[in-house]
Amino acid sequence: MTAAKHSDLAGLSVSGVKPIQTGALIKRGELLLTGEPDGVLWRADEYAADNPNSPRINATLLSLVRNSELDGMVQAMQDLERTWNHKFNYPWTFFNDVPFTDHFKKKTQEQTKAKCNYEIIPKEHWDVPSWINDALMGESARMLTEQGTQYANVLSYHKMCRWNSGMFYKHPALANTRYYWRVEPKVHFFCDVDYDIFRYMQDHNKTYGFTINLYDDPISIPTLWPETEKFLAAHPEYLHENNAMDWVTDSERRPAHNKKANGYSTCHFWSNFEIADMEVWRSRAYEDYFNHLDRAGGFFYERWGDAPVHSIALGLFEDKSKIHWWAWPYTYATFSERLTNLNIVRFRDIGYQHIPYFNCPNSPKCKGCQTGLFTDGEKFLFEEDCRPNWFKYVGMG
């Protein structure tokens, strides 16, 4: 077992240089240098894939993927193996609603020395539940499609959102697993990370980690917040005293979104990247909340995604200090002064892209992405960044 104490110079680990106050960051125009977090970090010693006594904890890299998405999955695996997992050899767990082909298994296992697990989703976890009215579901999909809601008429997308919201952690294959890192096909990772991220989550009592925070399409979730209010009225005991209600319900930055979503800001953690403790989803509060939403039918009558469902639950039922932002990419010119006055102590260098958004820290460990870039798409996409609201109401720990 090897753990290393981190010394930080301008947010960077620099050997042979006298360290200064940990957590310090140097502003470089609009950019801040990004380094490793403070404290004890678990390095890659003794993490060989075949070491039964390694310091690895009960965690997995997790992906819901089709056989037809093999090429995109291989590319994502190559990125994450190159930047992180070849050092720590955490297992991969792949889920599908149909059996994986031998070709899929062969090609994915070739990308890693770690163990790969291939699991089939039980029909009762994937199929449309019996209480959903097929005619109403079809009519709702037609209306949402006419309003321009993406994937509204794709049934498998609705099933995926429900499974990611409240089913995946119930799979028997994860019964003895606590932490997961969600990885989707075609995503990119840009930065070398040299410490055990799962160990960091455990040692620092973090329950959820994110990189990108966006606004959702309010047309896709008009009754999600009203149903949440009904649930809160029935279960006020689940509201955490250190909640992020202000972030969940903000109406100042995008008032039209709040109005269309009937009181919800629509800010959410973009859950195609999430590193989390499944005990959050296995809690009584979340299980009751998910069951309430599931019975309400919005996963099929509207297009409730796992991102807003997870985000609202975390914002209401979890201690917000346990939610961790895994990078420091940039500040807006109009926002930089406010951010530099915050207590900036623990930030990571996980560079990430899921088209069309980036999280690219200012670090010499990052290659292949433009520092501070949020999107390389149309200019209107910059309005979708909700990280400033998280910093405003919660901070950046």
Secondary structure, 3 states (H helix, E strand, C coil): CCEEECCEECCECCCCCCCECCCCCCEECCEEECCCCCCEEECCCCCCCCCCCCCCCCEEEEEECCHHHHHHHHHHHHHHHHHHHHHHCCCEEEEECCCCCHHHHHHHHCCCCCCEEEEECCHHHHCCCCCCCHHHHHHHHHHHHHCCCCCCCCHHHHHHHHHHHHCHHHCHHHCCCCEEEECCCCCEECECCCCCHHHHHHHCCCCEEECCEEECCHHHCCCHHHHHHHHHHHCHHHCCCCCCHHHHHCCCCCHHHHHHCCCCCCEEECCCCCEEECCCCCCHHHHHHHHHHHHHCHHHHCCCCHHHHHHHHHHHHCCHHHEEECECCCCCCCCHHHHHCCCCCCCCECCEEECCEEECCECCCECCCCCCCCECCCHHHHHHECHHHHHHHCCCC
